[in-house]
Amino acid sequence: MTLIFPSKPAPMVDIAGLSEKFPVNRIYCVGLNYKDHVVEFGEDPDKVDPVFFMKPADAVVANGVDVTYPSKTSNFHYEIELVIAVGKQAKNVNVEDAKDYIYGYAVGNDLTRRDLQLELKAIGMPWDISKGFDHSAPISAIHPVSEIGHPTEGRIWLRVNGEIQQDGNINQMIAKPSQIIAALSQLFVLEPGDLIYTGTPAGIGPVVAGDVMEAGIDGIDRLTTKII
């Protein structure tokens, strides 16, 4: 078979302590998964369920790599998130079995064109262009479950230029990792290499060129990204 142009290699994410890489298949994201963020977003946490959306696989950006301020926005936001790395195919999985499909966890930043998101939300249109743009998914190395287990609590935080902006705990997630895996596996066949960004706590806000974001989840990793 002859291709009309060379195929691109799969995007890769580092794995802590290993020389092997994690090839990215798809990136799923969860929105409105912390009650304080739901309130911050102007919604009632008792009336809103977490929502799913996607980013392209090649949106991943390695720890310490700069990100260029994107086009078509004047309100560019950070969102610190726990990321699940899927390790085997999952279809119609029960919540009780969902952990068996998780390879590991990482720290991610769901970068967002907030002005575009709010405009799209106001007219009931999909969020794609506000979320799924180039270099919108910075991520730390993945830490395998064999190393860190399945974290159920731990401080999740983000600083901009040394000032704390987000400060929560992953135990505040509305849908827990097992519930997210189970729900997504009813909608899609999850595959090894899938990443799931699981939502952000309150404190979202803008960054501009020159800003440095430092973020972390206790017991997992830290993630640093500069906007240029």
C-alpha positions in Angstrom: 0.0 0.0 0.0 1.3 3.4 -0.9 0.4 6.5 1.1 -0.3 9.9 -0.5 1.9 11.5 2.2 4.0 10.1 5.1 1.9 9.1 8.2 2.6 10.9 11.4 3.9 8.8 14.4 1.5 8.5 17.3 1.9 11.2 20.0 3.8 9.9 23.0 3.8 10.7 26.7 6.6 9.8 29.1 6.2 7.1 31.7 7.9 7.7 35.0 10.9 5.5 35.6 10.8 3.8 32.2 12.4 4.3 28.9 9.3 3.1 27.1 6.7 5.7 26.0 2.9 5.8 26.2 1.4 6.1 22.7 -1.7 8.3 22.8 -4.8 7.0 21.1 -7.6 9.5 22.1 -8.0 12.2 24.7 -11.3 12.3 26.6 -12.1 15.1 29.0 -14.7 15.5 31.8 -16.2 18.9 32.4 -18.0 20.2 35.5 -16.7 17.4 37.8 -16.0 19.5 40.9 -18.9 21.1 42.7 -17.0 24.4 43.4 -16.1 24.7 39.7 -19.7 24.0 38.7 -20.7 27.0 40.9 -17.9 29.0 39.6 -19.2 28.3 36.1 -22.6 29.7 37.0 -24.4 26.3 37.2 -26.3 24.5 40.0 -24.2 21.5 41.1 -27.5 19.7 42.0 -28.8 20.0 38.5 -25.7 19.5 36.4 -24.0 16.1 35.6 -20.4 15.9 34.5 -20.1 16.2 30.7 -17.7 14.6 28.2 -15.8 16.2 25.3 -12.6 15.4 23.4 -9.2 16.8 22.4 -7.1 15.6 19.5 -4.3 13.1 20.5 -1.6 15.4 19.2 -2.7 18.2 21.6 -0.4 16.6 24.3 2.5 18.8 25.4 5.4 17.4 27.5 6.3 18.7 31.0 8.5 21.8 30.7 7.7 22.5 27.1 6.5 26.0 26.2 3.0 26.6 24.8 2.3 29.5 22.3 -0.7 31.7 23.2 -3.4 30.5 20.8 -5.2 32.4 18.1 -8.8 33.6 18.3 -8.9 34.2 22.0 -8.3 37.0 24.5 -9.2 34.9 27.5 -6.9 31.9 27.7 -7.4 29.7 30.8 -5.7 27.0 32.7 -7.5 24.0 34.3 -5.4 21.6 36.5 -6.6 18.0 36.3 -6.0 14.4 37.3 -5.4 12.3 34.1 -6.2 8.7 33.8 -4.2 6.6 31.3 -6.1 3.6 30.0 -4.1 0.3 29.7 -6.5 -2.1 28.0 -9.6 -2.2 26.0 -12.8 -1.4 27.9 -16.3 -1.8 26.7 -19.5 -1.8 28.8 -17.4 -2.0 32.0 -18.9 -2.1 35.5 -17.8 0.5 38.1 -16.6 -2.4 40.3 -14.2 -3.6 37.6 -13.1 -0.3 36.1 -9.8 0.1 38.0 -8.5 -3.0 36.2 -8.4 -0.9 33.0 -6.3 1.9 34.3 -2.6 1.8 33.5 -1.6 4.9 35.5 -2.2 8.5 36.4 -0.7 11.9 35.5 -1.1 15.6 36.0 -2.7 17.5 33.1 -3.7 21.0 32.2 -6.9 21.4 30.1 -6.0 24.7 28.4 -9.2 26.5 27.2 -10.2 29.4 25.0 -12.7 30.6 27.7 -14.3 33.4 25.7 -15.1 31.0 22.8 -16.4 28.4 25.2 -18.8 30.8 26.8 -20.0 32.1 23.4 -20.6 28.5 22.3 -22.3 27.6 25.5 -24.7 30.5 25.3 -26.0 29.4 21.9 -26.0 25.7 22.7 -23.2 24.7 20.4 -20.4 22.2 20.9 -17.2 23.3 22.7 -14.7 21.8 20.3 -12.9 24.9 19.1 -12.6 26.2 22.7 -11.0 22.9 24.0 -9.6 20.9 21.1 -7.0 23.2 19.7 -3.2 22.6 19.1 -1.1 22.2 22.2 -4.1 22.3 24.6 -3.2 19.3 26.7 0.0 19.7 28.7 0.7 16.5 30.7 3.3 15.2 33.1 4.8 11.7 32.9 2.4 8.9 33.6 2.9 7.1 36.9 1.9 3.4 36.6 -0.6 2.0 39.1 2.1 -0.5 40.1 4.1 2.5 41.4 1.4 4.7 43.1 -1.8 2.6 43.3 -5.1 4.3 42.7 -5.1 7.8 44.4 -8.4 8.7 46.0 -7.3 11.9 47.7 -4.5 14.4 47.4 -4.1 18.1 47.1 -4.5 19.4 43.5 -3.1 22.8 42.9 -1.9 25.3 40.3 0.2 28.4 40.6 0.7 31.2 38.1 4.0 33.1 38.5 4.3 31.7 42.0 0.8 32.7 43.1 -1.7 29.9 44.1 -4.8 30.1 41.8 -6.3 26.6 42.2 -6.2 24.6 45.4 -8.4 21.6 46.0 -8.4 17.8 46.6 -9.1 15.0 44.1 -11.5 13.5 46.7 -13.9 16.4 45.7 -14.5 14.9 42.3 -18.2 14.3 41.6 -17.6 11.3 39.2 -14.7 9.2 40.5 -12.2 7.6 38.1 -14.0 4.2 38.2 -17.3 5.9 37.5 -15.8 7.8 34.6 -14.3 4.7 33.0 -17.6 2.9 33.4 -19.6 5.7 31.8 -17.2 6.3 28.9 -17.0 2.6 28.2 -20.8 2.6 27.6 -20.4 5.4 24.9 -17.1 4.4 23.3 -14.8 1.4 23.2 -11.9 2.6 25.3 -8.5 1.5 24.0 -5.0 1.2 25.4 -3.4 4.6 24.9 -6.5 6.6 25.7 -6.1 9.5 28.2 -8.9 10.9 30.3 -8.7 14.4 31.8 -11.0 14.2 34.8 -12.1 17.8 35.5 -10.8 20.8 37.4 -11.5 22.4 40.8 -12.4 26.1 41.2 -10.0 28.9 40.6 -9.8 28.9 36.8 -8.4 32.0 35.3 -6.5 33.6 32.5 -2.8 33.5 31.5 -0.8 35.7 29.1 2.5 35.4 27.2 5.3 35.2 29.8 3.2 33.5 32.5 4.5 30.3 34.1 2.1 27.7 35.3 3.3 25.3 38.0 0.8 22.6 38.9 0.7 19.4 40.8 -1.2 16.6 42.5 0.3 15.3 45.8 1.6 11.7 45.4 1.6 11.9 41.6 3.7 14.6 39.9 4.2 18.3 39.0 3.7 20.0 35.7 5.3 23.2 34.5 4.3 25.1 31.4 5.3 28.6 30.2 3.1 30.6 27.8 5.0 32.3 25.1 
